[in-house]
Amino acid sequence: MELRGVYPALITPFNENDEIDVKGFKSNIDYVIDNGVSGLVPCGTTGESATLSYSEHKRVIELAVEASGGRVPVMAGTGSNSTREAIELTGYAEDIGVDIAMVITPYYNTPTQAGLIEHYRELANTVNIPIVIYNVPSRTGTNIKPETVATLSKEKNIIGIKEASGDINQVSEVIEKTTKNFKVLSGDDSMTLPIMSLGGKGVVSVAANLTPKRVSMMVKAMENNNIPKAQKLHYELSPLFRTLFIETNPIPVKTGAKLMGLASGELRSPMVNMENGSREKLKKVLKNLDLI
């Protein structure tokens, strides 16, 4: 399977009883697929995976597979800071038809680079599903280094990395040192254009929850080497990219979804509602993009 294009990191909408809004989740999936995305990412950071119960995590993955109906691939978040838990979740995802597993570096226990290699190798040797490493050191406290990624890129079913280190030099080194078929996706909307200019293949996008068509157009323009068009879209979308991180993700994107009439619901504690000043800034950006 070729890993490329736009994969929205889906929000998880909740209903008034703080349960998964099944109808709303499926409606949001139809919205992003109808507007040109390449795949779906349920149960990432944006999907509030940290506050989903184990059964809810599995249910959200199931719903994404059902709602996709084979129209686009599903790349489900199945990582954990426990290797055994990651194996269980990834095996479950494989069994229900997920196409790719996105596996975050273990968080809190801050393994060494040798420990990261062991973690991913054990996972890769236990399941057959393709695996994408997810590197986001600002969340996990652990940065997987380019040399480590290069070693893991030789494993038959580790096919790529979602790079959210924010370090363009690191991304460049990862692309330089990994095997030919290993793919790099940006893990940060604002870094998509520069990462693709280095040879990256797309983005796991927060903004694509709200404006999937324009994010997809930007990535497609880069794929087609239409740099002026890609740059134009990048600068049009940059205020949104920035505003979606003026408070902790997914607070702004869920607020934006609610303002647009998409399924959202409340945030799971300890996440709280967006501050009024921030909300007004987001509202202005959405208006300028004709999203509300």
C-alpha positions in Angstrom: 0.0 0.0 0.0 1.3 3.4 -1.0 1.3 5.9 1.9 0.6 9.4 0.5 -1.8 12.3 0.5 -4.0 13.7 3.3 -5.1 11.6 6.3 -7.2 13.7 8.7 -6.6 13.0 12.3 -10.3 12.6 13.1 -11.9 14.2 16.1 -14.0 11.9 18.2 -17.5 13.5 18.7 -19.4 12.8 21.9 -23.1 13.1 22.6 -24.8 14.7 25.5 -24.2 11.6 27.6 -20.5 11.7 27.0 -20.7 8.7 24.8 -19.3 8.3 21.2 -21.7 10.1 18.8 -21.8 7.2 16.2 -24.0 9.0 13.7 -22.0 12.2 14.0 -18.7 10.4 13.6 -19.8 8.6 10.4 -21.2 11.9 9.1 -17.8 13.6 9.7 -16.1 10.7 7.8 -18.4 11.2 4.8 -17.6 14.9 4.8 -13.8 14.4 4.6 -14.0 11.6 2.1 -16.4 13.5 -0.1 -13.9 16.4 -0.1 -10.9 14.4 -1.3 -8.9 13.0 1.5 -6.7 10.0 1.0 -7.3 8.1 4.2 -8.6 8.3 7.8 -6.8 8.4 11.2 -9.1 7.4 14.1 -7.7 7.4 17.7 -4.8 9.8 17.2 -4.1 12.6 19.6 -6.8 14.7 17.9 -9.3 11.9 18.5 -8.7 12.2 22.3 -7.3 8.7 22.4 -5.8 9.5 25.8 -9.2 9.7 27.4 -11.0 6.9 25.5 -11.5 3.7 27.4 -10.1 0.6 26.0 -13.5 -0.5 24.7 -14.2 3.0 23.3 -10.8 3.0 21.5 -11.7 -0.3 19.8 -15.2 0.9 19.0 -14.0 4.1 17.3 -11.6 2.1 15.1 -14.5 -0.3 14.2 -16.7 2.6 13.3 -14.0 4.2 11.1 -13.6 0.9 9.1 -17.4 0.6 8.8 -17.9 4.2 7.7 -15.0 4.1 5.2 -16.5 1.1 3.6 -13.3 0.6 1.6 -13.5 4.0 0.0 -10.2 5.1 1.6 -7.7 3.3 3.8 -7.9 3.5 7.6 -4.7 4.2 9.5 -5.7 3.6 13.2 -3.8 4.8 16.2 -2.9 1.6 18.1 0.1 2.6 20.2 0.7 2.4 23.9 3.6 2.9 26.4 3.2 -0.8 27.0 4.5 -3.0 24.2 2.0 -5.8 25.2 -0.9 -3.3 25.0 0.3 -2.0 21.6 0.5 -5.6 20.3 -3.0 -6.3 21.5 -4.5 -3.1 20.0 -2.7 -3.5 16.8 -3.7 -7.2 16.5 -7.3 -6.2 17.1 -7.1 -3.5 14.4 -5.6 -6.0 12.0 -8.4 -8.5 12.7 -11.2 -6.0 12.0 -9.8 -4.8 8.7 -7.7 -1.7 9.5 -5.3 -1.0 6.6 -2.4 0.6 8.6 -1.5 0.9 12.3 -0.1 4.2 13.5 1.9 3.5 16.6 3.1 6.3 18.8 6.5 6.1 20.5 6.0 4.9 24.1 5.2 7.9 26.4 6.0 8.7 30.0 8.4 5.8 30.5 10.9 7.4 28.0 12.6 4.4 26.6 16.1 4.5 25.1 16.7 4.3 21.4 17.5 0.6 21.9 14.2 0.2 23.7 12.4 1.9 20.9 13.9 -0.5 18.4 12.9 -3.4 20.6 9.4 -2.1 20.9 8.7 -1.6 17.2 10.5 -4.8 16.2 8.5 -6.9 18.6 5.3 -5.3 17.3 6.4 -5.8 13.6 7.2 -9.5 14.3 3.9 -10.2 15.9 1.4 -8.6 13.4 1.3 -8.5 9.6 -0.4 -5.1 9.2 1.7 -2.3 7.9 3.0 0.0 10.7 3.7 3.7 10.7 5.8 5.1 13.5 4.3 8.3 15.2 6.9 10.7 16.5 5.6 13.6 18.6 8.2 14.3 21.3 6.3 17.4 22.6 3.6 14.9 23.8 5.6 11.8 24.7 8.9 13.1 26.1 10.7 10.8 23.7 12.2 11.6 20.3 12.9 8.7 18.0 16.2 9.7 16.3 16.9 9.4 12.5 19.4 6.6 13.0 16.8 4.6 14.9 14.2 5.2 12.2 16.7 4.1 9.6 17.2 0.9 11.4 13.5 0.3 11.7 12.8 1.2 8.1 14.5 -2.1 7.2 11.7 -4.1 8.9 9.3 -5.5 6.2 6.1 -4.1 7.6 7.3 -0.7 9.0 6.4 1.4 6.1 6.7 5.0 7.3 6.7 7.7 10.0 4.4 10.5 11.0 6.9 13.1 11.9 5.8 15.8 14.3 9.1 16.7 15.9 8.9 20.2 14.4 12.6 19.8 13.4 13.0 20.1 9.6 16.7 19.0 9.9 15.6 15.8 11.6 12.9 15.2 8.9 15.5 15.7 6.2 17.9 13.2 7.9 15.1 10.7 8.2 14.4 10.9 4.5 18.1 10.7 3.7 18.8 7.7 5.9 15.8 5.5 5.5 15.1 2.8 2.8 13.8 3.8 -0.6 10.2 2.6 0.0 9.9 4.1 3.5 7.5 7.1 3.5 7.4 10.3 5.6 4.2 12.1 6.4 4.1 15.5 8.1 2.5 15.4 11.5 2.0 19.2 11.5 -0.1 21.0 9.0 2.2 24.0 8.9 5.2 21.8 8.0 3.5 19.9 5.2 4.8 22.0 2.3 8.5 22.1 3.5 8.4 18.4 4.4 7.0 17.5 1.0 9.6 19.7 -0.7 12.2 17.4 0.9 10.5 14.2 -0.3 7.7 13.7 2.2 4.5 12.2 0.9 1.7 14.0 2.6 0.2 14.9 6.0 -1.7 13.5 9.0 -3.8 16.7 9.2 -5.8 18.4 12.0 -7.0 21.1 9.6 -8.5 18.6 7.2 -11.3 17.9 9.7 -12.5 21.4 8.9 -11.3 22.1 5.3 -10.4 18.7 3.8 -10.8 20.0 0.2 -8.2 22.8 0.5 -5.7 20.7 2.4 -6.0 18.0 -0.2 -5.6 20.5 -3.0 -2.4 21.8 -1.4 -0.9 18.3 -1.1 -2.0 17.4 -4.7 -0.3 20.6 -6.0 2.9 19.5 -4.3 2.6 16.0 -5.8 2.2 17.6 -9.2 5.2 20.0 -8.7 2.8 23.0 -8.9 4.8 24.9 -6.3 3.1 28.3 -6.8 -0.4 26.8 -6.3 0.8 24.9 -3.3 2.4 28.0 -1.8 -0.7 30.0 -2.4 -2.9 27.4 -0.6 -0.3 27.1 2.2 -0.4 30.8 2.9 -4.2 30.9 2.7 -4.4 28.1 5.2 -1.6 29.2 7.5 -3.7 31.4 9.8 -5.9 28.3 10.4 -2.9 26.0 10.9 -1.6 28.4 13.6 -5.0 29.0 15.3 -5.7 25.3 15.6 -2.8 25.2 18.1 -3.3 28.4 20.1 -4.6 26.1 22.8 -3.9 22.4 23.2 -5.1 20.2 20.4 -7.9 19.1 20.0 -9.6 22.0 21.8 -9.5 24.4 18.9 -10.4 21.9 16.2 -13.4 20.6 18.1 -14.5 24.2 18.8 -14.1 24.9 15.0 -16.2 21.8 14.1 -18.9 22.9 16.4 -18.9 26.4 14.9 -19.2 24.8 11.4 -22.1 22.5 12.4 -20.0 19.4 12.2 -20.4 16.7 14.9 -18.2 17.6 17.9 -19.7 17.5 21.3 -17.8 18.3 24.4 -14.2 17.7 25.2 -13.2 15.0 27.7 -11.8 16.2 31.0 -9.1 17.4 31.7 -9.6 19.2 28.4 -11.9 22.3 28.8 -13.7 24.7 26.6 -11.7 27.2 24.5 -11.1 30.6 26.2 -13.3 33.4 24.8 -10.5 35.4 23.3 -9.0 32.3 21.5 -12.5 31.3 20.3 -13.0 34.7 18.7 -9.7 34.5 16.9 -10.7 31.0 15.6 -14.1 32.3 14.6 -12.5 35.1 12.6 -10.1 32.7 10.8 -13.0 30.4 9.9 -15.0 33.3 8.5 -12.1 34.5 6.4 -11.9 31.0 4.9 -15.7 31.0 4.3 -16.1 28.0 6.6 -18.8 29.7 8.7 
